[in-house]
């Protein structure tokens, strides 16, 4: 079974983006734990959607015992989604 989480964070300041992303990840991890579920960090990916006006932020998402990789494209239900849509 695969779980897909989508977080929309529309912030142009890198530090504020990173802080909000960490906060959202903490909330998601706590939700999973409170509902007796677990997130498979080995299958988890981070994809930033970009526009021509907004550059990619280089951030590291560190979760218990793992770092979630930042990718430029991923597959969802057989459909390839990339950062530029």
N, C-alpha and C positions, 0 to 999 in steps of 0.2 A: 504494500500500500504506500502511496506517495501523498504527502501533504504539501500543499502550496500555500505560502503566506505572501501577501502583498501589502507592503507598507508604502504609503505615499508621503514623502517628506519634501516639501517644496521650499527649500531654503538656499539662499545664494552664498551665505557665509560658511566657510569650511568648518570652523570650530563648532558653530551652532548646529550644523548638519550632523557632525560626528556625535555631539552630545545627544541630540534627539534620536539618532539611530541607535546609540547604546541604550538609551532609555526604553525605546520601543522593543529592542531585543530582550532587555531584562523583563519587561512586562510579558512578552510572549513566552519566555522560558518559565517564568513563574506560573503563567496560566497552564502550560503543559504539565508542570509538576503538581499543581493544585488539582488537576483533573486526572491524575495518575497516568499521564501520557509522557512520552519522551520524544525529543527531536533528534533525528539521526543527523548529526553534524557532518558525517562523511558525505552525505548526499545533499547537504545544504549549500546553496550558492547565493551570491549577492550580485545583483544586476542593477546598475544605475541607468535610467533612461535620460538621454541627453538631447539637447537642442543645439543649434548652431551658436546661440548666445550663451550657453552654459557649458563650461568645461567639466570634465570628470574630476571628482575629488578622490584623491588617493587616501583611502582610509582602510584601516585594518579592523575587522570585527573579530574580537577574541571572545570565545565562549568557553565554558569548562572543557579543558583538555584539547581544544581545537582552535584553529583560525579558519573562519569562513572565507573562501576565496572569492575575489571580485572578478566576475567574468564579463565578456562583451556580448555573449549570446548563450542561450540555454534552450532546451526543448521542453515544451509544455503540451501534453496531450498530442504528441507527434508534430506539433507546430514549432518551428524555430523562431524564437523571439530574440532580437538583438537590441543593443542599447540605443539605436537610432530609430527604432520602429519602422 
